[in-house]
Amino acid sequence: VSAIVDELAVTRRTLAERHRRRGEEHASEGRHGQAREAFEQSREHLDTALRVAQELRPDLVADLEADIAARTADIEEAEARVAESGFEFVGDADD
């Protein structure tokens, strides 16, 4: 069970990191609505990892909570930028 939990945590953190980087790319290009969405996806992966860790790997909880707090700050910053610009990304035209 420990190996499975570790793999889940690593996979979710890897996915969270990919979304975080994508969010930063969007933010640096001024696409703050898209950045917010990427940061939210990142936080969702971290939230999932946290729920598992709380039950099975409490030693991971503090780091995950810190990552979630950082991602929440990223989301809030992106929301502030969206509010400043007066434009909100509502999704791709293909959706």
Backbone torsions as a table, in degrees:
resi	resn	phi	psi	omega
1	VAL	NA	-39.9	-178.8
2	SER	-59.5	-42.3	-180.0
3	ALA	-64.1	-38.3	179.2
4	ILE	-67.2	-43.2	178.9
5	VAL	-63.0	-43.0	178.7
6	ASP	-61.1	-43.3	-179.9
7	GLU	-64.2	-41.7	177.3
8	LEU	-60.6	-45.9	-179.8
9	ALA	-62.1	-44.4	-180.0
10	VAL	-63.7	-44.4	-179.0
11	THR	-64.1	-46.7	-179.9
12	ARG	-64.7	-38.6	179.0
13	ARG	-68.6	-36.5	177.2
14	THR	-63.6	-46.3	177.9
15	LEU	-63.4	-41.3	178.2
16	ALA	-60.9	-41.4	179.6
17	GLU	-65.5	-39.5	177.6
18	ARG	-61.8	-45.0	178.7
19	HIS	-66.4	-37.5	177.7
20	ARG	-60.9	-47.0	179.4
21	ARG	-62.0	-41.4	178.0
22	ARG	-62.9	-40.0	177.0
23	GLY	-61.5	-41.8	178.5
24	GLU	-64.7	-38.6	177.0
25	GLU	-62.3	-46.4	178.6
26	HIS	-60.7	-45.6	-178.6
27	ALA	-61.2	-41.3	-178.7
28	SER	-67.4	-21.5	177.6
29	GLU	-96.1	4.8	177.7
30	GLY	82.2	10.9	179.0
31	ARG	-95.3	73.0	-170.6
32	HIS	-71.6	-32.2	175.6
33	GLY	-64.5	-43.5	177.5
34	GLN	-67.9	-35.9	176.6
35	ALA	-61.2	-45.3	179.3
36	ARG	-58.2	-44.5	-179.9
37	GLU	-62.0	-42.9	179.0
38	ALA	-64.5	-41.4	178.1
39	PHE	-65.1	-37.2	177.6
40	GLU	-65.0	-40.2	176.9
41	GLN	-63.7	-39.5	177.4
42	SER	-60.4	-46.8	-179.2
43	ARG	-63.9	-36.0	178.2
44	GLU	-60.2	-42.4	177.5
45	HIS	-63.8	-42.0	178.8
46	LEU	-66.0	-38.9	177.6
47	ASP	-61.1	-41.4	178.7
48	THR	-63.6	-44.9	178.9
49	ALA	-62.8	-38.4	-179.8
50	LEU	-63.5	-44.1	-179.6
51	ARG	-58.5	-41.4	178.3
52	VAL	-68.8	-44.7	-177.7
53	ALA	-62.6	-37.2	-178.8
54	GLN	-59.3	-33.9	-179.5
55	GLU	-88.7	-37.8	-168.3
56	LEU	-117.5	-20.7	-179.3
57	ARG	-141.8	69.3	-176.8
58	PRO	-58.4	-20.3	178.6
59	ASP	-68.2	-16.4	179.1
60	LEU	-92.0	-12.5	-171.0
61	VAL	-60.5	-47.9	-175.9
62	ALA	-59.8	-45.1	179.3
63	ASP	-64.6	-41.9	178.9
64	LEU	-65.2	-41.2	177.6
65	GLU	-62.3	-38.1	177.7
66	ALA	-65.7	-41.2	177.8
67	ASP	-64.7	-40.3	178.4
68	ILE	-64.4	-41.0	177.7
69	ALA	-62.2	-41.3	178.9
70	ALA	-65.0	-41.5	-179.8
71	ARG	-68.3	-37.2	176.8
72	THR	-61.7	-40.2	176.7
73	ALA	-64.0	-39.8	176.6
74	ASP	-61.0	-43.2	179.7
75	ILE	-62.7	-45.3	179.9
76	GLU	-62.4	-39.8	177.7
77	GLU	-64.2	-44.5	178.8
78	ALA	-63.0	-40.9	177.8
79	GLU	-61.8	-39.7	178.4
80	ALA	-64.0	-40.6	179.0
81	ARG	-66.7	-38.3	176.8
82	VAL	-62.6	-44.9	-179.9
83	ALA	-61.7	-39.9	179.2
84	GLU	-64.7	-38.8	-175.7
85	SER	-79.7	-23.9	-177.5
86	GLY	77.3	7.5	179.2
87	PHE	-121.1	134.2	178.3
88	GLU	-125.1	129.0	175.3
89	PHE	-69.1	126.3	-177.9
90	VAL	-114.0	5.0	176.8
91	GLY	124.7	162.8	178.1
92	ASP	-70.7	153.7	179.3
93	ALA	-62.5	-24.7	-179.4
94	ASP	-75.1	-16.8	-176.5
95	ASP	-70.3	NA	NA
